[in-house]
């Protein structure tokens, strides 16, 4: 894994938190939805989704996929906004995977297997 590099064009810039490769480039972005209001949760998802839509050609040209690591809100009253935010992220027109807290262990195991396989075959 390595630190993310900027993906940009004249309209938007995206910096993943980490990057790893397994035939495609996986751009990991942590998205923490532990905000204090419903509007902030939705706005965060909309901003990120729109930014990625503007960068979809650049992301596809690099054979990349965005892996969102999503943290759910601590307040139960914000769960419905969190679910709307997940739908918004899912609508981004880029190859992507949404990894919730419940799925993080499986994602990590699969990533380690892929990285190990890639290293052994190089």
C-alpha positions in Angstrom: 0.0 0.0 0.0 1.1 3.5 -0.6 -0.1 7.0 0.1 -2.7 8.3 -2.4 -1.8 10.5 -5.3 -4.1 13.2 -6.7 -6.5 12.5 -9.4 -7.6 15.7 -11.0 -8.9 17.5 -14.0 -10.1 21.1 -14.6 -13.2 20.6 -12.5 -12.3 18.5 -9.5 -9.5 16.9 -7.4 -9.7 13.7 -5.5 -7.0 12.4 -3.1 -7.4 8.9 -1.9 -6.1 8.0 1.6 -4.3 4.9 0.4 -3.7 3.1 -2.9 -3.1 -0.6 -3.6 -2.9 -2.6 -6.8 -4.1 -6.0 -7.8 -4.5 -5.7 -11.6 -6.5 -2.5 -11.0 -5.7 0.4 -8.8 -7.8 0.5 -5.6 -8.2 4.0 -4.3 -9.2 3.8 -0.7 -11.1 6.7 0.8 -12.3 6.8 4.4 -15.8 8.4 4.7 -16.7 9.2 8.3 -20.4 9.9 8.7 -20.2 10.6 12.4 -21.4 14.2 11.7 -23.7 16.1 13.9 -26.6 16.7 11.5 -28.5 14.9 8.7 -27.6 17.7 6.3 -23.9 17.4 6.9 -24.0 13.6 6.2 -25.9 14.0 3.0 -23.8 17.0 1.9 -20.6 15.0 2.5 -21.9 12.2 0.3 -23.1 14.5 -2.4 -19.9 16.4 -2.6 -17.8 13.2 -2.8 -20.1 11.6 -5.4 -20.2 14.6 -7.6 -16.5 15.0 -7.4 -16.0 11.4 -8.5 -18.5 11.9 -11.3 -16.5 14.8 -12.7 -13.4 12.5 -12.5 -14.9 9.4 -13.9 -13.0 9.5 -17.2 -9.6 9.9 -15.3 -10.5 7.1 -12.9 -11.5 4.7 -15.6 -8.4 5.6 -17.8 -6.2 4.5 -14.9 -8.1 1.2 -14.5 -9.0 2.3 -11.0 -11.7 1.6 -8.5 -12.7 3.7 -5.4 -13.1 1.7 -2.2 -15.1 3.7 0.3 -14.4 2.8 3.9 -17.6 4.0 5.6 -18.1 4.8 9.3 -21.7 4.9 10.5 -22.9 7.6 12.8 -22.8 7.0 16.5 -26.2 8.6 17.0 -29.1 6.3 16.1 -31.1 9.3 15.0 -28.8 9.8 12.1 -29.0 6.3 10.7 -31.6 7.1 8.0 -29.4 9.9 6.7 -26.5 7.5 6.7 -28.5 5.1 4.6 -29.4 7.9 2.1 -25.7 8.8 2.0 -24.8 5.2 1.1 -27.3 5.4 -1.7 -25.7 8.6 -2.9 -22.2 7.1 -2.9 -23.5 4.0 -4.7 -24.9 6.3 -7.4 -21.4 7.7 -8.2 -20.6 6.8 -11.8 -17.2 5.2 -11.1 -16.2 1.6 -10.4 -16.5 1.4 -6.6 -16.9 -0.7 -3.6 -18.6 0.5 -0.4 -17.0 -1.2 2.6 -19.0 -0.7 5.8 -17.7 -1.4 9.3 -19.2 -4.9 9.1 -17.4 -5.7 5.9 -14.0 -4.3 6.7 -12.6 -7.6 8.0 -13.5 -9.5 4.8 -12.2 -6.7 2.6 -8.9 -6.7 4.5 -8.5 -10.5 4.2 -9.2 -10.3 0.5 -6.8 -7.4 0.0 -4.0 -9.3 1.8 -4.6 -12.4 -0.3 -4.5 -10.3 -3.5 -1.4 -8.4 -2.6 0.4 -11.6 -1.6 -0.6 -13.3 -4.8 0.6 -10.2 -6.8 3.9 -10.2 -5.0 4.5 -13.9 -5.5 3.7 -13.7 -9.3 6.0 -10.7 -9.9 
